[in-house]
């Protein structure tokens, strides 16, 4: 039997606590020790020939799940394929009716609450309603003690590097912390805390024993 390093064992213990708390919120939780096993678990949760879409996420890319999905036997709904606003509206309608929506989360509390921030709100909209299933991959670096610390993590740790990645001209891209701006490029339009899934087990979270994403 493989002996876990202290940090790995700690991650496993914390994940077990969160998974127990997710269940009372009608959210399905899993723990995988690394990104390879996380991708395997995610693919088990996605039926063949399912219609699949996704929100912007470094975690999905870093784990290799996006490559697996794009090379798999699925009907992909890619919002980036839209060339104008009318096509984009049509694609968003298709995403709303999709079988599976893939994303990460900006933070998750020990008690099982999800904290997310979004610029226009489409990613969090699909988390809240629409797609039949939502599969979330999250590294253990996303874990926080409570909602307040989760909001702080989202604003000061997740958002600034994302603005740099997206080439946004915001104060936080320069200062490294939230300046509570109203910049035209602001990506902090919507703050959403998910405390419960209205549909039992619609939301499925795979916690990964690595540091992934922002």
Backbone as JSON, one array per atom type, in Angstrom:
{
  "sequence": "XXXXXXXXXXXXXXXXXXXXXXXXXXXXXXXXXXXXXXXXXXXXXXXXXXXXXXXXXXXXXXXXXXXXXXXXXXXXXXXXXXXXXXXXXXXXXXXXXXXXXXXXXXXXXXXXXXXXXXXXXXXXXXXXXXXXXXXXXXXXXXXXXXXXXXXXXXXXXXXXXXXXXXXXXXXXXXXXXXXXXXXXXXXXXXXXXXXXXXXXXXXXXXXXXXXXXX",
  "N": [[0.85, -1.21, 0.0], [0.58, 2.18, -0.9], [2.36, 4.7, 0.77], [1.23, 7.7, 2.06], [2.44, 11.03, 1.71], [2.83, 13.57, 4.26], [1.51, 16.03, 3.45], [-0.12, 15.11, 1.4], [-1.75, 13.34, 2.79], [-2.98, 15.13, 4.48], [-4.43, 16.69, 2.62], [-6.2, 14.72, 1.73], [-7.64, 14.19, 4.08], [-8.86, 16.69, 4.56], [-10.37, 16.91, 2.22], [-12.16, 14.79, 2.58], [-13.67, 15.78, 4.72], [-14.89, 18.0, 3.47], [-16.34, 16.72, 1.42], [-18.19, 15.26, 2.89], [-19.67, 17.38, 3.94], [-20.61, 18.5, 1.59], [-22.51, 16.66, 0.8], [-24.77, 17.1, 2.39], [-25.69, 19.29, 1.19], [-26.77, 18.49, -1.12], [-24.92, 17.99, -3.1], [-22.61, 16.25, -5.06], [-19.56, 14.77, -4.14], [-16.08, 14.1, -4.79], [-12.78, 12.76, -4.31], [-9.57, 12.98, -5.7], [-6.23, 11.99, -5.95], [-4.43, 13.06, -7.76], [-4.04, 14.9, -10.9], [-4.29, 13.18, -13.1], [-5.84, 10.98, -12.23], [-8.08, 12.43, -11.61], [-9.02, 13.36, -14.08], [-9.72, 10.91, -15.17], [-11.83, 10.17, -13.44], [-13.62, 12.28, -13.99], [-14.27, 11.76, -16.67], [-15.64, 9.39, -16.33], [-17.96, 10.37, -15.33], [-19.16, 11.61, -17.41], [-21.33, 10.87, -19.89], [-20.93, 8.94, -22.9], [-21.21, 10.49, -26.08], [-22.55, 12.61, -25.04], [-23.77, 16.01, -24.87], [-21.52, 18.57, -24.43], [-20.19, 21.36, -22.72], [-18.24, 24.2, -21.55], [-16.83, 26.4, -19.06], [-14.59, 29.24, -18.84], [-11.45, 28.19, -17.69], [-8.45, 27.6, -16.08], [-7.79, 25.34, -14.69], [-9.17, 23.19, -15.92], [-7.72, 23.03, -18.25], [-5.06, 22.61, -17.34], [-5.23, 20.14, -16.05], [-5.63, 18.44, -18.16], [-8.09, 17.67, -18.96], [-9.55, 19.12, -20.88], [-8.26, 18.48, -23.29], [-8.82, 15.75, -23.36], [-11.61, 15.76, -23.6], [-11.99, 17.11, -26.03], [-10.89, 15.3, -27.74], [-12.52, 13.18, -27.49], [-15.57, 11.18, -27.72], [-17.88, 13.09, -27.99], [-20.49, 15.59, -28.13], [-19.52, 18.67, -28.76], [-19.97, 21.92, -27.46], [-18.94, 24.89, -28.18], [-18.37, 27.99, -27.02], [-16.57, 29.85, -27.98], [-16.61, 29.55, -30.67], [-18.48, 31.17, -31.75], [-19.05, 33.96, -33.86], [-20.23, 36.4, -33.75], [-22.52, 38.54, -31.86], [-25.16, 37.57, -32.08], [-24.81, 34.88, -32.85], [-23.48, 34.09, -30.58], [-25.46, 34.32, -28.6], [-27.14, 32.28, -29.47], [-25.47, 30.06, -29.13], [-25.13, 30.12, -26.35], [-27.72, 29.5, -25.59], [-27.8, 26.83, -26.43], [-25.87, 25.78, -24.72], [-27.17, 26.08, -22.32], [-29.04, 24.06, -22.5], [-27.5, 21.82, -22.48], [-25.98, 18.57, -21.82], [-23.81, 18.28, -20.06], [-21.9, 20.56, -18.18], [-18.74, 21.89, -17.84], [-16.43, 23.13, -15.41], [-14.37, 25.08, -13.15], [-14.0, 26.1, -9.73], [-13.81, 29.19, -8.0], [-13.34, 29.26, -5.31], [-13.79, 27.11, -2.45], [-15.47, 26.35, 0.5], [-14.66, 24.85, 3.7], [-16.97, 23.91, 4.7], [-18.38, 23.28, 2.47], [-19.42, 25.19, 0.69], [-19.62, 26.92, -2.41], [-17.72, 29.47, -3.97], [-17.85, 31.89, -6.4], [-16.76, 34.11, -9.0], [-17.62, 36.29, -11.67], [-17.39, 37.85, -14.88], [-19.36, 38.7, -16.98], [-21.3, 36.92, -16.27], [-22.15, 34.51, -17.43], [-20.89, 32.02, -16.94], [-21.37, 31.48, -14.17], [-24.1, 31.54, -14.32], [-24.77, 29.18, -15.69], [-23.85, 27.38, -13.85], [-25.71, 27.77, -11.84], [-28.16, 27.17, -13.08], [-29.7, 25.31, -15.75], [-27.75, 23.49, -17.66], [-27.85, 19.89, -17.58], [-26.1, 18.49, -15.94], [-23.4, 19.55, -13.85], [-19.99, 19.52, -13.8], [-17.32, 19.91, -11.72], [-13.93, 20.68, -11.39], [-11.39, 21.03, -9.01], [-8.45, 22.23, -7.57], [-6.67, 21.69, -4.45], [-5.72, 24.06, -3.54], [-7.76, 25.83, -3.7], [-9.25, 25.74, -1.42], [-10.9, 27.18, 1.35], [-11.57, 28.64, 4.6], [-14.06, 29.83, 5.19], [-16.94, 31.67, 3.85], [-16.35, 34.43, 3.78], [-13.5, 34.5, 3.74], [-13.26, 33.17, 1.39], [-14.33, 34.97, -0.51], [-12.41, 36.94, -0.29], [-10.21, 35.54, -1.22], [-10.98, 35.12, -3.87], [-11.03, 37.73, -4.86], [-8.44, 38.79, -4.39], [-6.54, 36.83, -5.0], [-7.38, 35.03, -7.06], [-8.57, 36.63, -9.15], [-6.72, 38.82, -9.99], [-4.4, 37.51, -11.4], [-5.89, 36.32, -13.42], [-6.86, 38.49, -14.86], [-4.5, 39.35, -16.01], [-3.9, 37.11, -17.58], [-6.01, 37.23, -19.38], [-5.47, 39.54, -20.62], [-6.52, 41.97, -19.64], [-7.15, 45.38, -18.88], [-6.95, 46.35, -15.99], [-6.89, 47.77, -12.65], [-6.05, 45.84, -10.74], [-4.51, 44.09, -12.2], [-2.12, 45.33, -12.28], [-1.47, 46.15, -9.64], [-1.84, 43.82, -8.17], [-3.8, 43.23, -6.35], [-7.29, 43.38, -5.45], [-8.9, 46.35, -6.39], [-11.41, 47.22, -6.16], [-12.68, 48.13, -8.5], [-14.4, 49.85, -11.26], [-13.74, 49.42, -13.82], [-13.8, 49.32, -17.45], [-12.85, 46.86, -18.28], [-13.28, 45.21, -16.16], [-13.56, 42.11, -14.45], [-15.16, 41.32, -12.47], [-18.07, 41.13, -12.12], [-20.18, 39.62, -11.11], [-20.83, 38.05, -8.06], [-21.17, 34.91, -6.73], [-22.48, 32.73, -4.39], [-22.78, 29.4, -3.8], [-24.77, 27.52, -1.91], [-26.27, 25.27, -1.85], [-27.5, 22.64, -3.9], [-30.3, 22.78, -5.89], [-31.33, 20.69, -7.38], [-30.91, 17.38, -6.66], [-27.62, 16.16, -6.57], [-26.97, 17.22, -9.04], [-24.81, 18.94, -9.33], [-21.44, 18.12, -9.39], [-18.45, 17.63, -7.75], [-15.0, 17.38, -8.13], [-12.39, 17.1, -6.13], [-8.96, 17.79, -6.12], [-5.78, 16.57, -5.26], [-3.7, 18.51, -5.66], [-2.12, 21.65, -6.53], [-3.83, 23.76, -8.53], [-4.78, 25.86, -11.27], [-6.09, 29.24, -10.7]],
  "CA": [[0.0, 0.0, 0.0], [1.39, 3.39, -1.02], [2.34, 5.56, 1.94], [0.99, 9.08, 1.68], [3.22, 12.07, 2.35], [1.97, 14.34, 5.18], [0.64, 16.98, 2.76], [-1.12, 14.33, 0.67], [-2.7, 12.84, 3.79], [-3.75, 16.31, 4.92], [-5.39, 16.98, 1.55], [-7.22, 13.67, 1.74], [-8.48, 14.4, 5.27], [-9.67, 17.89, 4.33], [-11.34, 16.58, 1.17], [-13.21, 13.95, 3.18], [-14.53, 16.69, 5.49], [-15.69, 18.78, 2.52], [-17.28, 15.82, 0.72], [-19.28, 14.99, 3.84], [-20.5, 18.58, 4.03], [-21.28, 18.68, 0.29], [-23.66, 15.75, 0.69], [-25.94, 17.72, 3.02], [-26.09, 20.36, 0.28], [-27.21, 17.79, -2.33], [-23.84, 18.08, -4.08], [-21.81, 15.02, -5.07], [-18.15, 15.1, -4.03], [-15.08, 13.04, -4.97], [-11.4, 13.2, -4.13], [-8.56, 12.29, -6.49], [-4.92, 12.43, -5.45], [-3.68, 13.81, -8.77], [-4.85, 15.33, -12.05], [-4.56, 12.06, -13.99], [-7.0, 10.25, -11.71], [-9.22, 13.35, -11.66], [-9.55, 13.31, -15.44], [-10.37, 9.6, -15.31], [-13.11, 10.25, -12.73], [-14.5, 13.18, -14.73], [-14.75, 11.06, -17.88], [-16.63, 8.41, -15.87], [-19.2, 11.1, -15.03], [-19.67, 12.2, -18.65], [-21.75, 9.8, -20.81], [-20.51, 9.02, -24.29], [-22.09, 11.21, -26.99], [-23.24, 13.69, -24.34], [-23.44, 17.37, -25.3], [-20.63, 19.08, -23.38], [-19.62, 22.68, -22.86], [-17.34, 24.52, -20.45], [-16.53, 27.79, -18.77], [-13.16, 29.51, -18.83], [-10.83, 27.59, -16.52], [-7.09, 27.09, -16.22], [-7.76, 23.99, -14.1], [-9.58, 22.22, -16.94], [-6.61, 22.9, -19.19], [-3.88, 22.06, -16.66], [-5.43, 18.71, -15.75], [-5.69, 17.66, -19.39], [-9.46, 17.29, -19.25], [-10.0, 19.72, -22.13], [-7.73, 17.66, -24.38], [-9.56, 14.48, -23.38], [-12.96, 16.03, -24.1], [-11.93, 17.48, -27.45], [-10.51, 14.1, -28.5], [-13.45, 12.12, -27.15], [-16.8, 10.98, -28.5], [-18.87, 13.96, -27.38], [-20.96, 16.72, -28.92], [-18.95, 19.83, -28.1], [-20.61, 23.23, -27.68], [-17.83, 25.81, -27.89], [-18.82, 29.38, -27.12], [-15.58, 30.62, -28.73], [-16.86, 29.37, -32.11], [-19.4, 32.23, -32.18], [-18.33, 35.07, -34.49], [-20.93, 37.66, -33.49], [-23.38, 38.48, -30.68], [-26.32, 36.74, -32.35], [-24.34, 33.5, -32.76], [-23.15, 33.84, -29.19], [-26.73, 34.09, -27.91], [-27.61, 30.95, -29.87], [-24.6, 29.07, -28.48], [-25.46, 30.11, -24.92], [-28.96, 28.74, -25.47], [-27.44, 25.42, -26.55], [-25.18, 25.4, -23.49], [-28.19, 25.98, -21.27], [-29.74, 22.79, -22.67], [-26.49, 20.76, -22.64], [-25.97, 17.47, -20.84], [-22.76, 18.47, -19.06], [-21.14, 21.8, -18.2], [-17.49, 21.73, -17.1], [-15.87, 24.36, -14.88], [-13.73, 24.97, -11.85], [-14.61, 27.05, -8.81], [-12.78, 30.1, -7.51], [-13.06, 28.88, -3.92], [-14.76, 26.22, -1.81], [-15.26, 26.37, 1.95], [-14.6, 23.57, 4.39], [-18.35, 23.49, 4.93], [-18.97, 22.85, 1.21], [-20.01, 26.27, -0.11], [-18.81, 27.33, -3.56], [-17.68, 30.91, -4.19], [-17.4, 32.17, -7.76], [-16.87, 35.47, -9.52], [-17.73, 36.23, -13.13], [-17.49, 39.17, -15.5], [-20.71, 38.91, -17.53], [-22.22, 36.07, -15.52], [-22.6, 33.3, -18.12], [-20.37, 30.81, -16.29], [-22.11, 31.23, -12.94], [-25.49, 31.28, -14.69], [-24.89, 27.76, -16.01], [-23.69, 26.67, -12.58], [-26.97, 27.87, -11.08], [-29.35, 26.64, -13.76], [-29.59, 25.02, -17.18], [-27.19, 22.18, -18.02], [-28.36, 18.81, -16.75], [-25.08, 18.19, -14.94], [-22.24, 20.43, -13.77], [-18.84, 18.81, -13.23], [-16.35, 20.91, -11.29], [-12.62, 20.22, -10.95], [-10.77, 22.07, -8.19], [-7.27, 21.89, -6.78], [-6.83, 21.94, -3.02], [-5.38, 25.46, -3.29], [-9.0, 26.62, -3.71], [-9.96, 25.54, -0.16], [-10.89, 28.29, 2.32], [-12.29, 28.29, 5.84], [-15.45, 30.31, 5.2], [-17.32, 32.49, 2.7], [-15.62, 35.7, 3.81], [-12.14, 34.27, 3.26], [-13.4, 32.78, -0.01], [-14.48, 36.19, -1.3], [-11.1, 37.6, -0.3], [-9.35, 34.76, -2.12], [-11.43, 35.37, -5.23], [-10.71, 39.1, -5.28], [-7.03, 39.13, -4.3], [-5.67, 35.76, -5.47], [-7.84, 34.46, -8.34], [-8.88, 37.61, -10.2], [-5.59, 39.55, -10.59], [-3.7, 36.79, -12.48], [-6.81, 36.08, -14.53], [-6.89, 39.69, -15.7], [-3.26, 39.33, -16.8], [-4.07, 36.05, -18.58], [-6.99, 37.67, -20.38], [-4.99, 40.83, -21.15], [-7.45, 43.01, -19.24], [-6.5, 46.58, -18.34], [-7.59, 46.66, -14.72], [-5.92, 48.12, -11.62], [-5.51, 44.66, -10.06], [-3.49, 43.48, -13.05], [-0.87, 46.04, -12.0], [-1.17, 46.19, -8.21], [-1.86, 42.48, -7.62], [-4.91, 43.05, -5.42], [-8.52, 44.02, -5.88], [-9.04, 47.78, -6.1], [-12.85, 47.49, -6.18], [-12.81, 49.06, -9.63], [-15.5, 49.77, -12.22], [-13.05, 49.5, -15.12], [-14.49, 48.65, -18.56], [-12.34, 45.5, -18.39], [-13.51, 44.52, -14.88], [-14.09, 40.75, -14.57], [-15.84, 41.04, -11.2], [-19.44, 41.62, -12.22], [-21.12, 38.8, -10.35], [-20.34, 37.19, -7.0], [-22.19, 33.9, -6.47], [-22.2, 31.71, -3.37], [-23.67, 28.25, -3.94], [-24.84, 26.83, -0.62], [-27.06, 24.04, -1.99], [-28.01, 22.35, -5.24], [-31.74, 22.54, -5.86], [-31.53, 19.37, -7.97], [-29.94, 16.5, -6.0], [-26.45, 15.62, -7.27], [-26.72, 17.85, -10.35], [-23.45, 19.45, -9.26], [-20.48, 17.1, -8.98], [-17.16, 18.28, -7.54], [-13.83, 16.52, -7.98], [-11.29, 17.77, -5.47], [-7.7, 17.19, -6.6], [-4.69, 16.78, -4.3], [-2.62, 19.3, -6.25], [-2.44, 23.06, -6.69], [-4.18, 23.94, -9.94], [-5.55, 27.06, -11.58], [-5.87, 30.45, -9.92]],
  "C": [[0.88, 1.26, 0.0], [1.23, 4.27, 0.22], [2.2, 7.01, 1.49], [1.94, 10.01, 2.42], [2.29, 12.9, 3.23], [1.02, 15.3, 4.47], [-0.46, 16.26, 2.0], [-2.19, 13.81, 1.63], [-3.59, 13.97, 4.3], [-4.82, 16.66, 3.88], [-6.54, 15.97, 1.56], [-8.18, 13.86, 2.91], [-9.42, 15.59, 5.07], [-10.75, 17.61, 3.29], [-12.48, 15.74, 1.72], [-14.19, 14.78, 4.0], [-15.46, 17.46, 4.55], [-16.74, 17.91, 1.83], [-18.46, 15.47, 1.62], [-20.23, 16.18, 3.93], [-21.22, 18.88, 2.71], [-22.56, 17.85, 0.21], [-24.92, 16.35, 1.31], [-26.49, 18.87, 2.16], [-26.56, 19.81, -1.07], [-26.21, 17.93, -3.48], [-22.96, 16.84, -3.93], [-20.33, 15.39, -5.03], [-17.25, 13.89, -4.18], [-13.7, 13.63, -4.67], [-10.47, 12.34, -4.97], [-7.2, 12.85, -6.11], [-4.13, 13.25, -6.46], [-4.56, 14.08, -9.99], [-5.18, 14.19, -13.01], [-5.79, 11.27, -13.53], [-8.25, 11.11, -11.71], [-9.86, 13.36, -13.04], [-10.28, 11.99, -15.67], [-11.74, 9.61, -14.65], [-14.09, 11.14, -13.49], [-15.09, 12.49, -15.95], [-15.76, 9.98, -17.52], [-17.99, 9.07, -15.65], [-19.85, 11.7, -16.28], [-20.05, 11.08, -19.63], [-21.21, 10.01, -22.22], [-21.61, 9.69, -25.12], [-22.92, 12.3, -26.29], [-22.87, 15.04, -24.97], [-22.7, 18.04, -24.13], [-20.17, 20.48, -23.72], [-18.81, 23.01, -21.61], [-17.22, 26.03, -20.28], [-15.03, 27.98, -18.75], [-12.52, 28.99, -17.55], [-9.42, 27.1, -16.84], [-7.0, 25.67, -15.69], [-8.13, 22.93, -15.13], [-8.46, 21.97, -17.93], [-5.42, 22.19, -18.55], [-4.02, 20.58, -16.34], [-5.36, 17.84, -16.99], [-7.1, 17.25, -19.75], [-9.95, 17.88, -20.58], [-9.5, 18.93, -23.34], [-8.51, 16.36, -24.51], [-10.96, 14.67, -23.95], [-12.93, 16.3, -25.6], [-11.55, 16.29, -28.33], [-11.46, 12.93, -28.26], [-14.69, 12.11, -28.02], [-17.95, 11.76, -27.87], [-19.34, 15.01, -28.4], [-20.51, 17.99, -28.2], [-19.71, 21.1, -28.47], [-19.6, 24.28, -27.22], [-18.28, 27.25, -28.11], [-17.86, 30.23, -27.95], [-15.76, 30.49, -30.25], [-17.79, 30.46, -32.65], [-18.61, 33.41, -32.72], [-19.01, 36.42, -34.3], [-21.89, 37.46, -32.31], [-24.59, 37.56, -30.9], [-25.95, 35.26, -32.27], [-24.02, 33.13, -31.32], [-24.4, 33.55, -28.37], [-27.27, 32.7, -28.22], [-26.79, 29.86, -29.18], [-24.92, 28.98, -26.99], [-26.77, 29.37, -24.66], [-28.71, 27.24, -25.55], [-26.74, 24.93, -25.29], [-26.18, 25.2, -22.36], [-28.92, 24.64, -21.3], [-28.77, 21.6, -22.77], [-26.62, 19.69, -21.55], [-24.99, 17.73, -19.7], [-22.07, 19.81, -19.27], [-19.93, 21.62, -17.3], [-16.97, 23.08, -16.62], [-15.0, 24.05, -13.67], [-14.51, 25.88, -10.91], [-13.5, 27.93, -8.27], [-12.39, 29.81, -6.07], [-14.14, 27.92, -3.45], [-14.45, 26.17, -0.32], [-15.2, 24.95, 2.52], [-16.0, 23.02, 4.64], [-19.09, 23.17, 3.62], [-19.66, 23.92, 0.39], [-19.05, 26.66, -1.23], [-18.87, 28.84, -3.71], [-17.1, 31.16, -5.57], [-17.63, 33.62, -8.13], [-16.9, 35.39, -11.04], [-17.88, 37.65, -13.68], [-18.89, 39.46, -15.99], [-21.74, 38.0, -16.88], [-22.62, 34.78, -16.2], [-22.12, 32.02, -17.44], [-21.16, 30.48, -15.02], [-23.59, 30.97, -13.23], [-25.7, 29.8, -14.96], [-24.63, 26.88, -14.79], [-25.02, 26.63, -11.84], [-28.13, 27.14, -11.75], [-29.04, 26.33, -15.22], [-29.07, 23.64, -17.47], [-27.64, 21.09, -17.04], [-27.39, 18.44, -15.63], [-23.97, 19.23, -15.01], [-21.12, 19.66, -13.1], [-17.74, 19.83, -12.98], [-15.06, 20.22, -10.86], [-11.95, 21.34, -10.18], [-9.57, 21.52, -7.44], [-7.46, 22.28, -5.33], [-6.37, 23.34, -2.63], [-6.61, 26.35, -3.27], [-9.75, 26.55, -2.37], [-9.79, 26.74, 0.77], [-11.73, 27.9, 3.53], [-13.76, 28.68, 5.81], [-15.69, 31.21, 3.99], [-16.53, 33.79, 2.65], [-14.19, 35.54, 3.29], [-12.16, 33.82, 1.8], [-13.53, 33.99, -0.92], [-13.16, 36.94, -1.39], [-10.15, 36.86, -1.24], [-9.7, 35.06, -3.58], [-10.94, 36.73, -5.71], [-9.2, 39.35, -5.33], [-6.07, 38.07, -4.84], [-6.08, 35.25, -6.85], [-7.96, 35.51, -9.45], [-7.67, 38.32, -10.8], [-4.82, 38.76, -11.65], [-4.6, 36.47, -13.67], [-6.91, 37.3, -15.44], [-5.64, 39.79, -16.56], [-3.38, 38.3, -17.92], [-4.98, 36.49, -19.72], [-6.64, 39.02, -21.0], [-5.98, 41.96, -20.86], [-6.69, 44.17, -18.61], [-7.26, 47.02, -17.09], [-6.52, 47.03, -13.69], [-5.26, 46.9, -10.97], [-4.45, 43.95, -10.88], [-2.13, 44.09, -12.8], [-0.49, 45.95, -10.52], [-1.13, 44.8, -7.57], [-2.93, 42.24, -6.59], [-6.12, 43.81, -5.93], [-8.55, 45.48, -5.45], [-10.5, 48.21, -6.14], [-13.21, 48.45, -7.32], [-14.12, 48.87, -10.41], [-14.94, 49.93, -13.63], [-13.89, 48.83, -16.2], [-14.07, 47.19, -18.71], [-12.57, 44.67, -17.12], [-14.11, 43.14, -15.11], [-14.87, 40.34, -13.32], [-17.26, 41.59, -11.19], [-20.42, 40.9, -11.32], [-20.37, 37.99, -9.29], [-21.44, 36.21, -6.65], [-21.68, 32.91, -5.43], [-23.24, 30.6, -3.53], [-23.65, 27.47, -2.64], [-25.59, 25.5, -0.7], [-27.45, 23.86, -3.45], [-29.49, 22.04, -5.14], [-32.12, 21.18, -6.43], [-30.49, 18.44, -7.36], [-28.88, 15.96, -6.95], [-26.28, 16.13, -8.7], [-25.29, 18.36, -10.42], [-22.54, 18.37, -8.68], [-19.1, 17.76, -8.9], [-16.07, 17.24, -7.34], [-12.72, 17.37, -7.38], [-10.0, 17.03, -5.81], [-6.56, 17.57, -5.66], [-3.47, 17.46, -4.89], [-3.06, 20.77, -6.26], [-2.62, 23.35, -8.18], [-4.98, 25.23, -10.13], [-5.21, 28.22, -10.68], [-6.8, 30.48, -8.72]]
}
